[in-house]
């Protein structure tokens, strides 16, 4: 009986701490590289894919070509943005480490 009360109290404390101090991520929070251009490319890719399906999924012709080009352009631009974000993050981290305060690190280590 006492264990149940203690357990409930502990759970309530943890929930309150979670709500008060754990940040909540917004939708697309982890998509650092997402841009308005990618929104447009994705929309175009989705529209051309829908048109392609409505046309019976042809394997050649202008509808097929538009679908393929839209998909290729969207995927390439997405990969480019992801690589650029990783490169930028790496550079920022490198510069932060170069500028670090050795005395502060020593104080924190002791």
Backbone as ProteinMPNN parsed JSONL, in Angstrom:
{"seq_chain_A": "XXXXXXXXXXXXXXXXXXXXXXXXXXXXXXXXXXXXXXXXXXXXXXXXXXXXXXXXXXXXXXXXXXXXXXXXXXXXXXXXXXXXXXXXXXXXXXXXXXXXXXXXXXXXXX", "coords_chain_A": {"N_chain_A": [[0.827, -1.187, 0.0], [1.867, 1.317, 0.863], [3.957, 1.417, -0.885], [2.673, 1.709, -3.338], [1.587, 4.288, -3.091], [3.935, 5.801, -2.824], [5.1, 5.179, -5.292], [3.209, 6.315, -7.118], [3.476, 9.014, -6.386], [6.13, 9.499, -7.126], [5.994, 9.054, -9.912], [4.266, 11.143, -10.623], [5.869, 13.362, -9.965], [7.967, 13.015, -11.786], [6.569, 13.311, -14.216], [5.697, 15.974, -13.977], [8.157, 17.283, -13.942], [9.059, 16.586, -16.486], [7.173, 17.916, -18.137], [7.719, 20.519, -17.41], [10.449, 20.982, -18.01], [11.496, 19.552, -20.235], [12.09, 20.156, -23.537], [9.738, 20.539, -26.186], [9.626, 19.3, -29.42], [8.924, 20.92, -32.471], [6.875, 20.289, -35.393], [8.73, 19.197, -38.17], [11.076, 19.951, -36.962], [13.522, 18.579, -36.878], [14.349, 18.666, -39.469], [16.603, 20.255, -40.605], [17.651, 21.152, -42.97], [15.569, 21.831, -44.626], [13.913, 23.729, -47.101], [12.12, 26.438, -48.703], [12.272, 26.112, -51.421], [12.593, 23.334, -51.616], [10.074, 22.571, -50.734], [8.521, 23.42, -52.929], [9.63, 21.865, -55.011], [9.036, 19.305, -54.077], [6.24, 19.386, -54.087], [5.767, 19.688, -56.856], [6.832, 17.271, -57.749], [5.082, 15.468, -56.514], [2.667, 16.183, -57.757], [3.227, 15.618, -60.479], [3.598, 12.89, -60.262], [1.056, 12.058, -59.481], [-0.415, 12.762, -61.765], [0.81, 11.051, -63.597], [0.024, 8.55, -62.574], [-2.759, 8.77, -62.943], [-2.804, 8.738, -65.688], [-2.422, 6.131, -66.272], [0.035, 5.037, -65.671], [2.234, 5.279, -67.651], [5.142, 4.092, -69.474], [6.695, 5.597, -71.063], [6.946, 8.691, -72.92], [5.689, 12.132, -72.661], [4.458, 12.583, -70.123], [5.551, 10.595, -68.505], [8.248, 11.331, -68.707], [8.213, 13.903, -67.529], [7.489, 13.206, -64.925], [9.711, 11.637, -64.126], [11.834, 13.487, -64.34], [11.01, 15.429, -62.479], [11.076, 13.946, -60.089], [13.795, 13.212, -59.974], [15.067, 15.728, -59.866], [14.013, 16.769, -57.431], [14.926, 14.838, -55.537], [17.713, 15.029, -55.892], [18.229, 17.702, -55.166], [17.396, 17.623, -52.507], [19.262, 15.828, -51.394], [21.578, 17.364, -51.85], [21.082, 19.59, -50.178], [21.044, 18.312, -47.687], [23.682, 17.388, -47.52], [25.029, 19.84, -47.566], [24.123, 20.947, -45.172], [25.22, 19.162, -43.298], [27.932, 19.622, -43.794], [28.128, 22.334, -43.107], [27.425, 22.188, -40.389], [29.563, 20.657, -39.442], [31.708, 22.403, -39.934], [30.992, 24.576, -38.275], [31.117, 23.342, -35.768], [33.825, 22.664, -35.707], [35.019, 25.227, -35.719], [34.027, 26.192, -33.299], [35.324, 24.495, -31.523], [37.954, 25.232, -31.978], [37.964, 27.804, -30.944], [37.602, 27.349, -28.284], [37.731, 27.696, -24.695], [40.391, 26.894, -22.92], [40.999, 27.092, -20.164], [38.504, 27.243, -18.982], [37.511, 24.73, -19.627], [39.291, 23.158, -18.117], [38.581, 23.918, -15.553], [35.982, 22.934, -15.44], [36.496, 20.23, -15.654], [37.732, 19.649, -13.238]], "CA_chain_A": [[0.0, 0.0, 0.0], [2.755, 2.473, 0.93], [4.756, 1.41, -2.109], [1.822, 2.261, -4.393], [1.511, 5.746, -2.89], [5.259, 6.318, -3.154], [5.255, 5.033, -6.735], [2.369, 7.337, -7.757], [4.079, 10.316, -6.131], [7.331, 9.57, -7.946], [5.559, 9.203, -11.304], [3.738, 12.502, -10.769], [7.014, 14.273, -9.941], [8.665, 12.872, -13.06], [5.725, 13.912, -15.256], [5.741, 17.43, -13.81], [9.491, 17.696, -14.392], [9.07, 16.436, -17.94], [6.385, 18.995, -18.732], [8.318, 21.819, -17.11], [11.827, 21.189, -18.439], [11.873, 18.869, -21.473], [11.544, 20.916, -24.669], [8.935, 19.812, -27.163], [10.053, 19.614, -30.782], [7.857, 21.244, -33.402], [6.885, 19.523, -36.624], [9.861, 19.537, -39.043], [12.168, 20.475, -36.156], [14.769, 17.905, -37.195], [14.657, 18.856, -40.878], [17.34, 21.509, -40.615], [17.997, 21.573, -44.322], [14.37, 22.031, -45.424], [13.775, 25.081, -47.615], [10.915, 26.69, -49.494], [12.517, 25.504, -52.728], [12.29, 21.909, -51.493], [8.61, 22.466, -50.708], [8.025, 23.543, -54.304], [10.063, 20.696, -55.769], [8.27, 18.158, -53.598], [4.872, 19.545, -54.591], [5.804, 19.39, -58.285], [7.057, 15.84, -57.878], [3.84, 14.783, -56.139], [1.672, 16.447, -58.801], [3.573, 14.872, -61.69], [3.368, 11.479, -59.959], [-0.393, 11.859, -59.512], [-0.796, 12.81, -63.177], [1.332, 9.821, -64.183], [-0.865, 7.462, -62.152], [-4.049, 8.964, -63.605], [-2.633, 8.418, -67.103], [-2.226, 4.687, -66.41], [1.441, 4.729, -65.409], [2.963, 4.982, -68.892], [6.585, 3.894, -69.345], [7.368, 6.519, -71.974], [6.126, 9.83, -73.28], [5.932, 13.369, -71.912], [4.023, 12.468, -68.725], [6.574, 9.792, -67.835], [9.471, 12.132, -68.659], [8.028, 14.954, -66.519], [7.529, 12.553, -63.605], [11.081, 11.244, -63.828], [12.648, 14.685, -64.118], [10.59, 16.038, -61.21], [11.587, 13.109, -58.993], [15.259, 13.31, -59.943], [15.428, 17.071, -59.406], [13.669, 16.865, -56.01], [15.823, 13.998, -54.741], [19.069, 15.569, -55.956], [18.274, 18.934, -54.372], [17.295, 17.215, -51.106], [20.585, 15.31, -50.998], [22.513, 18.49, -51.81], [20.801, 20.37, -48.963], [21.469, 17.516, -46.527], [25.148, 17.419, -47.479], [25.436, 21.199, -47.196], [23.834, 21.112, -43.745], [26.233, 18.402, -42.568], [29.199, 20.341, -43.964], [28.032, 23.556, -42.315], [27.459, 21.784, -38.982], [30.934, 20.24, -39.14], [32.54, 23.604, -39.881], [30.636, 25.33, -37.073], [31.656, 22.607, -34.63], [35.277, 22.816, -35.754], [35.358, 26.583, -35.288], [33.737, 26.302, -31.868], [36.392, 23.795, -30.803], [39.17, 26.039, -32.097], [37.817, 28.975, -30.079], [37.267, 26.942, -26.909], [38.506, 28.271, -23.602], [41.04, 25.785, -22.233], [40.895, 27.267, -18.72], [37.144, 26.891, -18.592], [37.422, 23.267, -19.7], [40.022, 22.603, -16.993], [37.76, 24.144, -14.346], [34.854, 22.012, -15.487], [36.99, 18.868, -15.463], [38.133, 19.421, -11.848]], "C_chain_A": [[0.873, 1.253, 0.0], [3.606, 2.571, -0.339], [3.961, 2.021, -3.259], [1.733, 3.783, -4.286], [2.835, 6.4, -3.268], [5.504, 6.28, -4.66], [4.456, 6.11, -7.483], [2.952, 8.733, -7.58], [5.316, 10.513, -7.004], [6.975, 9.781, -9.421], [5.037, 10.618, -11.544], [4.856, 13.544, -10.789], [7.764, 14.222, -11.266], [7.869, 13.489, -14.207], [5.76, 15.439, -15.184], [7.089, 17.97, -14.281], [9.613, 17.63, -15.905], [8.349, 17.602, -18.603], [7.046, 20.36, -18.531], [9.663, 22.043, -17.809], [12.249, 20.501, -19.736], [11.257, 19.619, -22.643], [10.788, 20.009, -25.63], [9.368, 20.256, -28.553], [8.834, 19.88, -31.656], [7.959, 20.334, -34.618], [7.997, 20.076, -37.513], [11.055, 20.103, -38.275], [13.512, 19.878, -36.569], [15.148, 18.002, -38.664], [15.362, 20.202, -41.046], [17.521, 22.051, -42.027], [16.774, 21.915, -45.162], [14.214, 23.498, -45.816], [12.46, 25.217, -48.378], [11.061, 26.084, -50.893], [12.207, 24.007, -52.695], [10.788, 21.676, -51.402], [8.043, 22.479, -52.12], [8.4, 22.332, -55.148], [9.286, 19.448, -55.362], [6.841, 18.213, -54.132], [4.806, 19.199, -56.081], [5.981, 17.897, -58.525], [5.784, 15.057, -57.558], [2.762, 14.97, -57.214], [1.963, 15.658, -60.069], [3.366, 13.373, -61.473], [1.874, 11.161, -60.006], [-0.904, 11.831, -60.955], [-0.371, 11.531, -63.887], [0.448, 8.626, -63.829], [-2.209, 7.546, -62.853], [-3.99, 8.609, -65.083], [-2.381, 6.928, -67.336], [-0.789, 4.236, -66.271], [2.218, 4.369, -66.678], [4.467, 4.884, -68.647], [7.382, 4.748, -70.316], [6.416, 7.671, -72.286], [6.363, 11.021, -72.372], [5.523, 13.297, -70.44], [5.053, 11.692, -67.923], [7.858, 10.605, -67.655], [9.358, 13.221, -67.596], [8.119, 14.359, -65.115], [8.968, 12.227, -63.213], [11.954, 12.459, -63.529], [12.305, 15.367, -62.791], [11.154, 15.265, -60.024], [13.095, 13.259, -58.844], [15.7, 14.662, -59.385], [15.167, 17.231, -57.903], [14.668, 16.078, -55.158], [17.257, 14.542, -54.731], [19.193, 16.81, -55.076], [18.202, 18.624, -52.874], [18.628, 16.681, -50.602], [21.617, 16.432, -50.893], [22.334, 19.321, -50.543], [21.255, 19.624, -47.714], [22.989, 17.523, -46.391], [25.648, 18.798, -47.041], [25.209, 21.439, -45.705], [24.869, 20.391, -42.897], [27.577, 19.114, -42.626], [29.22, 21.596, -43.102], [28.13, 23.238, -40.825], [28.881, 21.408, -38.582], [31.859, 21.441, -39.026], [32.261, 24.409, -38.617], [31.208, 24.656, -35.825], [33.17, 22.769, -34.566], [35.706, 24.194, -35.254], [35.1, 26.785, -33.798], [34.829, 25.627, -31.041], [37.7, 24.572, -30.869], [39.135, 27.205, -31.107], [37.577, 28.62, -28.611], [38.226, 27.559, -25.896], [39.091, 27.128, -22.787], [40.935, 25.881, -20.72], [39.507, 26.87, -18.232], [36.967, 25.381, -18.616], [38.136, 22.606, -18.522], [39.224, 22.765, -15.701], [36.581, 23.162, -14.314], [35.286, 20.572, -15.226], [37.345, 18.603, -14.011], [36.979, 19.367, -10.912]], "O_chain_A": [[0.635, 2.163, -0.794], [3.93, 3.665, -0.802], [4.514, 2.768, -4.066], [1.798, 4.48, -5.298], [2.857, 7.427, -3.947], [6.046, 7.225, -5.234], [4.988, 6.748, -8.391], [2.929, 9.542, -8.507], [5.516, 11.593, -7.56], [7.594, 10.602, -10.097], [5.344, 11.222, -12.572], [4.79, 14.506, -11.554], [8.152, 15.258, -11.807], [8.451, 14.129, -15.083], [5.842, 16.113, -16.211], [7.147, 19.004, -14.947], [10.2, 18.514, -16.53], [8.876, 18.206, -19.538], [6.942, 21.242, -19.384], [9.987, 23.176, -18.164], [13.292, 20.853, -20.288], [10.034, 19.714, -22.74], [11.165, 18.858, -25.85], [9.465, 21.452, -28.827], [7.839, 19.159, -31.591], [8.985, 19.693, -34.849], [8.181, 21.291, -37.595], [11.957, 20.679, -38.883], [14.523, 20.58, -36.606], [16.181, 17.464, -39.064], [14.787, 21.16, -41.562], [17.539, 23.263, -42.242], [16.933, 22.264, -46.332], [14.36, 24.394, -44.986], [11.782, 24.229, -48.658], [10.089, 25.601, -51.473], [11.625, 23.473, -53.639], [10.282, 20.689, -51.935], [7.194, 21.658, -52.468], [7.579, 21.829, -55.914], [8.922, 18.632, -56.209], [6.299, 17.2, -54.575], [3.892, 18.498, -56.516], [5.344, 17.327, -59.411], [5.449, 14.096, -58.251], [2.035, 14.032, -57.541], [1.052, 15.09, -60.67], [2.997, 12.662, -62.407], [1.476, 10.112, -60.514], [-1.721, 10.985, -61.318], [-1.125, 10.991, -64.697], [0.158, 7.789, -64.684], [-2.746, 6.535, -63.305], [-5.0, 8.224, -65.672], [-2.151, 6.508, -68.47], [-0.439, 3.144, -66.72], [2.793, 3.285, -66.771], [5.0, 5.513, -67.732], [8.606, 4.638, -70.386], [5.231, 7.623, -71.954], [7.144, 10.94, -71.424], [6.184, 13.897, -69.593], [5.392, 12.071, -66.802], [8.478, 10.576, -66.592], [10.303, 13.444, -66.839], [8.747, 14.935, -64.227], [9.39, 12.513, -62.093], [12.725, 12.452, -62.569], [13.192, 15.823, -62.07], [11.651, 15.86, -59.067], [13.611, 13.412, -57.737], [16.591, 14.734, -58.539], [16.008, 17.77, -57.183], [15.192, 16.597, -54.172], [17.93, 14.521, -53.701], [20.159, 16.947, -54.326], [18.863, 19.279, -52.068], [19.073, 17.038, -49.512], [22.429, 16.453, -49.968], [23.313, 19.712, -49.908], [21.79, 20.231, -46.787], [23.52, 17.649, -45.287], [26.577, 18.903, -46.241], [26.034, 22.077, -45.051], [25.345, 20.929, -41.898], [28.281, 19.2, -41.62], [30.219, 21.885, -42.442], [28.83, 23.927, -40.083], [29.351, 21.792, -37.511], [32.7, 21.498, -38.128], [33.192, 24.874, -37.96], [31.723, 25.329, -34.932], [33.731, 22.985, -33.492], [36.641, 24.312, -34.463], [35.865, 27.468, -33.117], [35.213, 26.128, -29.985], [38.472, 24.567, -29.91], [40.153, 27.55, -30.508], [37.37, 29.511, -27.787], [39.369, 27.893, -26.21], [38.369, 26.464, -22.043], [40.796, 24.857, -20.05], [39.366, 26.235, -17.188], [36.339, 24.815, -17.721], [37.652, 21.611, -17.983], [39.193, 21.865, -14.861], [36.24, 22.631, -13.257], [34.535, 19.787, -14.648], [37.276, 17.457, -13.569], [37.167, 19.18, -9.71]]}, "name": "protein", "num_of_chains": 1, "seq": "XXXXXXXXXXXXXXXXXXXXXXXXXXXXXXXXXXXXXXXXXXXXXXXXXXXXXXXXXXXXXXXXXXXXXXXXXXXXXXXXXXXXXXXXXXXXXXXXXXXXXXXXXXXXXX"}
